[in-house]
Amino acid sequence: MVKVSQNRQVYDLEKRTFKFARAVRLFIKTLPNTLANIEDGKQLIRASGSVGANYIEANEAVSKKDFLYRIKISRKESKECIYWLRLINETNNLNNSVEVDLLIDEAEQLKKILSTIIKKSQ
């Protein structure tokens, strides 16, 4: 979080989405090595990285339409992360289910932030 004048705070979503994707990758390494976890993990890794990658692309957009398109993809990917995290959590007996809850919460927060950006940009 970066402090700005007049006590306003600016949240660096590029850093936040990077930390989220990193945390997902570290979590995936803790899963039992089953076919389902391998496949679900691949999907989750792709989606978690795509949240931030599309956000970065949105910031480099050449038009408002392109910006909104990329932000909407980023939001869609955050929703997909929630799906894969829930699926992994409910099909394993995890010792670190608290970590899954934290990742789901972060994906939910990112989804809400991106939804707000979309609403304010339309």
LINUR-V745408 format. One record per residue. N is the residue number from 1. RES is the residue in three letters. SS is DSSP state (H for helix, E for strand, - for the rest). Layout:
<<N | RES | SS> <N | RES | SS>>
This chain:
<<1 | MET | -> <2 | VAL | E> <3 | LYS | E> <4 | VAL | -> <5 | SER | -> <6 | GLN | -> <7 | ASN | -> <8 | ARG | -> <9 | GLN | E> <10 | VAL | E> <11 | TYR | -> <12 | ASP | -> <13 | LEU | H> <14 | GLU | H> <15 | LYS | H> <16 | ARG | H> <17 | THR | H> <18 | PHE | H> <19 | LYS | H> <20 | PHE | H> <21 | ALA | H> <22 | ARG | H> <23 | ALA | H> <24 | VAL | H> <25 | ARG | H> <26 | LEU | H> <27 | PHE | H> <28 | ILE | H> <29 | LYS | -> <30 | THR | -> <31 | LEU | -> <32 | PRO | -> <33 | ASN | -> <34 | THR | -> <35 | LEU | H> <36 | ALA | H> <37 | ASN | H> <38 | ILE | H> <39 | GLU | H> <40 | ASP | H> <41 | GLY | H> <42 | LYS | H> <43 | GLN | H> <44 | LEU | H> <45 | ILE | H> <46 | ARG | H> <47 | ALA | H> <48 | SER | H> <49 | GLY | H> <50 | SER | H> <51 | VAL | H> <52 | GLY | H> <53 | ALA | H> <54 | ASN | H> <55 | TYR | H> <56 | ILE | H> <57 | GLU | H> <58 | ALA | H> <59 | ASN | H> <60 | GLU | -> <61 | ALA | -> <62 | VAL | -> <63 | SER | -> <64 | LYS | H> <65 | LYS | H> <66 | ASP | H> <67 | PHE | H> <68 | LEU | H> <69 | TYR | H> <70 | ARG | H> <71 | ILE | H> <72 | LYS | H> <73 | ILE | H> <74 | SER | H> <75 | ARG | H> <76 | LYS | H> <77 | GLU | H> <78 | SER | H> <79 | LYS | H> <80 | GLU | H> <81 | CYS | H> <82 | ILE | H> <83 | TYR | H> <84 | TRP | H> <85 | LEU | H> <86 | ARG | H> <87 | LEU | H> <88 | ILE | H> <89 | ASN | H> <90 | GLU | H> <91 | THR | -> <92 | ASN | -> <93 | ASN | -> <94 | LEU | -> <95 | ASN | -> <96 | ASN | -> <97 | SER | H> <98 | VAL | H> <99 | GLU | H> <100 | VAL | H> <101 | ASP | H> <102 | LEU | H> <103 | LEU | H> <104 | ILE | H> <105 | ASP | H> <106 | GLU | H> <107 | ALA | H> <108 | GLU | H> <109 | GLN | H> <110 | LEU | H> <111 | LYS | H> <112 | LYS | H> <113 | ILE | H> <114 | LEU | H> <115 | SER | H> <116 | THR | H> <117 | ILE | H> <118 | ILE | H> <119 | LYS | H> <120 | LYS | H> <121 | SER | H> <122 | GLN | ->>
